[in-house]
Amino acid sequence: MTTRRNFIKSTAAIGGAMGLSPLMRASAAPWPVDAERPGHSVDRATAPLNILILGGTGFTGPEQVEYAIARGHRITLFNRGKTRPGMFKGKVAEELIGDLNGDTSALKGKQFDVVIDNPTTLPFWVKNAAQYLKGNVKHYIFISTTSVYRDQSEIGITENSPTVPMPAGLDPYRPDQRNSAQLAASANPANYGAFKARAEQEVQMQYPGVNTVIRPCLIVGPLDRTDRFTYWPARIDKGGEVLAPDKPDDPCQFIDSRDLAEWTIRMAEMREFGTFNAIGPAKPMTIAEMLYGVKAVTTAGAQFTWVPWEFLQQQKVRPWRDMTVWQPPYGRTAGYQRRDASKAIAKGLTFRPVAVTAKDTLDWHKTRPEAEQLATLNGEINGLSMKREAEVLAAWKASRSTPP
């Protein structure tokens, strides 16, 4: 059986192709528990809730916890105690230790108004927790992904668009460890969307009529060590000539982790059920608007050079992995940055300006250990190394000056 950690590590392999990995190649080292995150004044909720957060100490989870506490809710955490242990010591009502892929007995006898499930990838994790939570939860919120959609070339993907089916012959719960082919399939990152889609179905079976499925796109902001967005503030802050992908008007979609976290808590307060695409911004954004929004928070004087996708392909520059956030707006990824979030927006999903996300991400990035900051500029996690970037820019200029 693929363990949680091994599955997450294995999913990094295809992140460059379709952005399917939740963590890519992020460092496993815990971030200091006192890492400072930007905050703002928060009003108290009308009625406090008893909320269980599965996970809670990774990326989006901490933002959920802090916002929920500020709103006056009672928070319990359930996780393995391995990522930023003690991060909320003295702030939450209870911290339960367990593993969604193993022992979930710490949940026995507990009752909650709301459960927010952040980390689940495998359907078995939902079923494993449900043996104690089913019938003891008034509202179950599952954080899924837009990777569940079967046809990423579809422009304007809605919550009703077809999702990825489970591969034939693959047990969505506990693959037979004696069957090497099935075991390999369970660890194959190409199956990430299928597992998430099947996990959504498990949520709907275990908690009928009281479930909410939230499908975010790329999640960005402070605490994101995947560098899938962090690369751009870090690189642009260094100034000079910056390689930009394809055309300035290519579409671009992402969501700040804080916008996602705060809206999730508000959905819990409103007891809103159903499935929602959590995608930003509210109005269509171009990759140029994103990059210039990042540049606006620096004084480094970066200058963008736009290089066509055809040439980037020749240079083996990969979308998403090397040119982070961006995907080719045609072919099999034509709809990847053009999904529909109108249903979530109608339920109060809001988005902070890209400049705010960029500044807060850059401020946080500068608090990271020097080795991690250097790894970002070296393209060790995601993004193009400055050395490789210079090589591609030089090749592009040479191709432009060569007579036909």
Buried (B, 14 or more C-beta within 10 A) or exposed (E): BBEBEEBBBBBBBBBBBBBBBBBBBBBEEBBEEEBEBBEEEBEEBEEBBBBBBBBBBBBBBBBBBBBBBBBBBBBBBBBBBEBBBEBBEEEBBEBBEBBBBEEBEBBEEBEBBBBBBBBBBBBBBBBBBBEBBBEBBBBBBBBBBBBBBBEBEBEEBBBEBEBBEBBEEBBBBBBEEEBEEBBEBBBBBBBBBBBBBBBBBBBBBBBEEBBBBBBBBBBBBBBBBBBBBBBBBBBBBEBBEBBBBBBBEBBBBBBBBBBBBBBBBBBBBEEBBEBBBBBBBEEEBBBBBBBBBBBEBBEEEBEBEBBEBEBBEEBEBBBBBBBBBBBBBEEEBBBBBBBBBBBBBEBEBBBBEBBBBBBBBBBBBEEBEEEBBEBBBBBBBBBBBBEBBBBBBEBBEEEEEEEE
